[in-house]
Amino acid sequence: MQYSILRRRLIALVGMLVIGLLAPSLAAAGVQACPASGSVFLDGFETLPSGADLSLPGPFAITTRSGVTARAGRSIPWTASYPTSPGSPRPLLLFAPGFQIPSSAYADLMSHVASWGFVAVRADPVAGLVNASHPAMVLDLRAVLDNLLAPGALPIAVDAGRIALAGHSLGGKLAVMMAGADARVGAVYAFDPVNNAGPSTDLPNILPQGIALQAIPFGFAGELLDGSGGGQACAPLALNYQTFFNAATSAPAAYEWTLHGAAHMDFLTNREQCGFLCSFCRVGTLSTAVTHRFMRSSTVAFLRTHLLDEPGLCASLNGADVPLPVLVRQRH
């Protein structure tokens, strides 16, 4: 058994070395030591003890509420997960799904984030199959945020000064676009974002200019399996998460995580909600359990570090708690 585990680790290490040779941009850049944690309170949040497993459910029982935001004749459904205990105003994470993927395909991740003390909201901006407008979808998300910050929108207080965005694929691009247009956004975590662009203003190319001047923390998790090759390249190399990281030159903190062996659709935590669309992308070789564990722990660590200024959580961002098949680049 020990030999088998060692063999798998050696194979993973060889795979990471090969990727490093083929893609020099994956070389480690400025991975920094973690500041020590302490037994103090930060705006009602007690700092976590050293070694806390952020991939496991957090200490808060949660509940959900769904709603619909209306804007310019469009209806944008959303579902909020949040702690049942009122407590201090809670920081907010607003999540946008991939193209034509329902936000319910990420429900488990949102519930997990909420269990660690956040209001986690997944929204479904309007996107036609052939006439999607990315700027209009950003306005949809901003309308949802306005709705959520209105008094009485939720039975729990939201901290309007601590707002983060997240998204997968197109949703990751929308999160970056919205952050550039809305000063309320304090951080962005994008899962395998794709800068899909076209000839019209409805499909803008946002890199590098759309992120280069944004001075907020960014996290970009992605994969290379769906970057090229025969068939459908769901996250082309020229448009992928690495291009976002490379463009985020003004960010006070930026992370790039490469999940060796993961595929584009592995970032769905409730894949059964995806349907036929998920069959267009490749099948990953990395266990989705590893991918989802990393998503849970890194999301909580990223949010608590960069929205709550909590020290001591770097192990889940660039240290010992990052699983072996994940390569990290970091810029401060």
C-alpha positions in Angstrom: 0.0 0.0 0.0 2.8 2.4 0.9 4.6 1.6 -2.3 1.4 2.3 -4.3 1.0 5.7 -2.7 4.6 6.6 -3.3 4.4 5.5 -6.9 1.3 7.7 -7.5 3.1 10.7 -5.9 6.2 10.1 -8.1 4.0 9.9 -11.2 2.3 13.2 -10.2 5.6 14.8 -9.6 6.9 13.7 -13.1 3.7 15.1 -14.6 4.2 18.4 -12.9 7.8 18.6 -14.1 6.7 17.8 -17.7 4.1 20.6 -17.5 6.8 23.0 -16.2 9.0 22.2 -19.1 6.3 22.6 -21.7 4.9 25.7 -20.1 7.5 28.0 -18.6 4.9 30.3 -17.3 4.1 27.7 -14.6 7.4 28.2 -12.9 7.0 29.2 -9.2 6.9 32.9 -8.8 7.2 34.5 -5.4 5.4 31.9 -3.2 5.6 33.5 0.2 5.6 32.2 3.8 2.4 32.4 5.8 1.9 34.9 8.6 1.2 33.3 11.9 -2.4 32.8 13.1 -3.6 34.2 16.4 -6.4 33.7 18.8 -8.2 37.0 18.0 -11.5 38.2 16.6 -11.8 40.0 13.3 -15.1 41.8 12.9 -16.9 39.0 14.7 -14.9 36.1 13.1 -12.6 34.2 15.3 -9.3 33.4 13.5 -9.1 29.7 12.8 -6.7 27.4 14.7 -3.6 26.3 13.0 -4.2 23.2 10.8 -8.0 23.7 10.5 -9.2 21.6 7.5 -11.1 24.1 5.4 -12.3 21.4 3.0 -14.6 20.1 5.7 -17.9 21.9 6.5 -17.5 24.9 8.7 -19.0 25.6 12.1 -22.2 27.4 10.9 -25.5 25.8 10.2 -26.9 27.2 7.0 -30.2 27.8 5.3 -31.1 29.1 1.8 -33.4 31.6 0.2 -34.2 32.1 -3.5 -35.3 35.1 -5.3 -35.5 36.8 -8.7 -34.1 40.2 -9.7 -35.7 42.1 -12.5 -33.7 44.4 -14.8 -34.6 45.9 -18.2 -37.2 43.2 -18.9 -34.8 40.4 -17.8 -35.3 38.1 -14.9 -32.3 36.9 -13.0 -32.9 34.1 -10.5 -30.5 33.7 -7.6 -30.2 31.5 -4.5 -28.5 32.6 -1.3 -26.9 30.2 1.3 -26.1 31.8 4.6 -25.6 31.0 8.3 -28.7 30.7 10.4 -27.2 32.6 13.3 -27.5 36.3 12.8 -24.2 37.5 14.4 -22.2 40.3 12.8 -22.8 41.4 9.2 -21.5 38.7 6.9 -19.2 39.1 3.9 -20.8 38.3 0.6 -19.7 36.0 -2.3 -21.6 36.4 -5.6 -21.0 33.5 -8.1 -21.7 33.4 -11.8 -21.9 30.0 -13.7 -20.4 28.9 -17.0 -22.1 29.5 -20.3 -25.5 27.7 -20.4 -24.7 25.9 -17.1 -27.2 26.4 -14.3 -25.8 27.8 -11.1 -27.3 24.8 -9.3 -24.3 22.9 -10.7 -22.2 24.7 -8.1 -24.6 24.5 -5.2 -22.4 22.3 -3.0 -19.5 24.8 -3.2 -21.9 27.7 -2.2 -23.2 25.7 0.8 -19.7 25.0 1.9 -18.6 28.6 1.7 -21.7 29.6 3.7 -20.9 27.1 6.4 -17.6 29.1 7.0 -19.5 32.3 7.8 -20.3 33.9 4.4 -23.4 34.8 2.5 -22.8 32.8 -0.7 -25.1 33.6 -3.6 -25.3 31.9 -7.0 -27.0 33.8 -9.8 -28.1 33.0 -13.3 -27.6 36.0 -15.6 -29.6 35.9 -18.8 -27.6 34.3 -21.7 -29.2 33.2 -25.0 -27.6 30.3 -26.8 -26.6 32.4 -29.8 -27.1 36.0 -28.6 -25.4 36.3 -25.2 -24.2 39.7 -24.3 -21.4 39.7 -21.7 -21.8 43.4 -20.8 -25.6 42.8 -20.3 -24.8 39.8 -18.1 -22.5 41.9 -16.0 -25.4 44.4 -15.5 -27.6 41.4 -14.5 -25.1 40.5 -11.8 -24.8 44.1 -10.6 -28.6 44.3 -10.3 -28.5 41.1 -8.2 -25.9 42.7 -5.9 -28.0 45.8 -5.6 -31.0 43.7 -4.7 -29.1 41.7 -2.1 -27.7 44.8 -0.4 -31.1 46.4 -0.1 -32.5 46.5 3.5 -34.5 43.4 4.3 -33.5 41.5 1.2 -32.2 38.6 3.3 -32.9 37.8 7.0 -29.2 38.2 7.7 -27.1 41.3 7.6 -24.6 41.6 4.7 -21.4 43.5 5.1 -21.4 45.9 2.1 -17.7 46.6 2.6 -16.7 43.0 2.1 -17.9 41.7 -1.2 -16.2 39.1 -3.5 -17.1 37.6 -6.9 -16.4 34.2 -8.2 -17.3 32.3 -11.3 -16.5 29.4 -13.6 -15.6 29.6 -17.3 -17.6 32.5 -18.8 -18.7 33.3 -15.2 -15.1 33.9 -14.3 -14.8 36.4 -17.1 -18.0 38.1 -16.0 -16.6 38.3 -12.4 -13.5 40.1 -13.7 -15.5 42.4 -15.9 -17.8 43.3 -13.0 -14.9 43.9 -10.6 -13.5 46.4 -13.1 -16.8 48.3 -13.2 -17.9 48.1 -9.6 -15.8 49.6 -6.8 -17.8 47.5 -4.2 -16.0 44.4 -5.3 -13.0 43.6 -3.1 -11.7 40.3 -4.5 -12.3 37.8 -7.3 -11.7 34.0 -7.5 -12.3 32.6 -11.0 -12.4 28.8 -11.8 -10.9 28.1 -15.2 -12.0 31.4 -16.6 -12.1 31.8 -20.4 -11.7 35.1 -22.2 -14.1 34.1 -25.0 -14.4 37.1 -27.4 -16.0 37.9 -30.7 -16.3 40.6 -33.3 -19.1 42.4 -31.6 -19.1 44.5 -28.4 -21.3 41.8 -26.9 -18.3 39.6 -26.7 -15.4 41.9 -25.6 -11.8 40.9 -25.3 -11.0 42.0 -21.7 -7.3 41.0 -21.5 -5.0 42.5 -20.7 -6.5 45.9 -20.4 -9.7 44.8 -18.6 -7.7 43.5 -15.6 -4.3 45.2 -15.7 -5.3 48.2 -13.6 -7.5 46.4 -11.0 -5.9 46.7 -7.6 -7.8 43.9 -5.8 -6.8 40.3 -4.9 -7.3 37.7 -7.6 -7.3 33.9 -7.6 -7.3 31.8 -10.8 -7.6 28.0 -10.7 -7.5 26.1 -13.9 -6.4 23.2 -16.0 -4.5 22.5 -19.3 -6.2 19.3 -20.4 -9.0 21.3 -22.2 -6.6 23.8 -23.7 -5.9 22.3 -27.1 -6.0 19.1 -29.1 -8.7 17.5 -31.2 -12.4 18.2 -30.7 -13.7 20.9 -28.5 -11.1 23.0 -26.6 -13.3 24.2 -23.8 -10.6 26.4 -22.3 -8.2 27.3 -25.1 -4.6 28.1 -24.0 -4.6 31.5 -25.6 -7.8 32.5 -23.6 -7.3 30.6 -20.3 -6.7 31.2 -16.6 -3.0 31.7 -17.1 -3.7 34.7 -19.4 -5.8 36.2 -16.6 -3.1 35.8 -14.0 -0.4 37.2 -16.3 -2.6 40.3 -16.9 -3.3 40.9 -13.2 -0.2 43.0 -12.7 -1.7 45.6 -10.3 -3.2 43.1 -7.9 -1.9 43.3 -4.4 -2.1 39.5 -4.3 -2.7 37.1 -7.2 -2.7 33.3 -7.3 -2.6 30.9 -10.2 -3.3 27.2 -9.4 -2.9 24.6 -12.1 -4.7 21.4 -11.4 -2.7 18.8 -13.3 -5.1 16.2 -14.8 -8.3 18.2 -14.1 -10.7 19.0 -17.0 -12.8 22.1 -17.6 -16.1 20.6 -16.3 -14.5 19.1 -13.2 -15.0 22.5 -11.5 -18.7 21.8 -11.3 -19.5 20.5 -7.8 -22.9 19.2 -8.8 -22.3 17.9 -12.3 -25.6 16.0 -12.5 -27.1 19.5 -13.0 -25.1 20.1 -16.2 -26.8 17.6 -18.6 -25.7 17.1 -22.2 -23.5 20.2 -22.3 -20.8 18.7 -20.1 -20.2 15.9 -22.7 -18.5 18.4 -25.1 -15.4 18.8 -22.9 -12.8 16.3 -22.0 -12.8 13.9 -19.1 -10.2 14.6 -16.5 -7.6 12.1 -15.2 -7.4 13.8 -11.8 -10.0 12.6 -9.3 -12.8 15.1 -9.0 -12.7 14.5 -5.2 -9.2 16.1 -5.2 -10.4 19.0 -7.4 -13.4 19.7 -5.2 -11.5 19.4 -2.0 -9.0 22.0 -3.3 -11.9 24.2 -4.5 -13.5 24.1 -1.0 -10.4 24.8 1.0 -8.8 27.4 -1.3 -12.0 29.3 -1.7 -12.5 29.6 2.1 -8.9 30.5 2.6 -8.8 33.0 -0.2 -12.0 34.8 1.1 -11.0 34.8 4.8 -7.5 36.0 3.9 -8.4 38.7 1.5 -11.9 39.8 2.7 -11.3 39.4 6.5 -7.6 40.0 6.5 -7.2 36.8 8.5 -3.6 35.5 8.9 -2.5 31.9 9.1 -4.4 30.4 6.2 -1.7 30.3 3.5 -1.3 26.5 3.8 -4.5 26.2 1.8 -3.3 28.7 -0.8 0.4 28.0 -1.3 1.5 25.6 1.3 1.2 22.1 2.8 -2.6 21.8 2.4 -2.4 22.3 -1.4 -2.7 18.8 -2.9 0.3 17.4 -4.8 -1.2 17.7 -8.4 -1.6 21.5 -8.0 1.1 23.9 -9.1 1.1 27.3 -7.6 2.2 30.7 -8.9 1.8 33.7 -6.7 2.4 37.5 -7.1 2.4 40.0 -4.3 
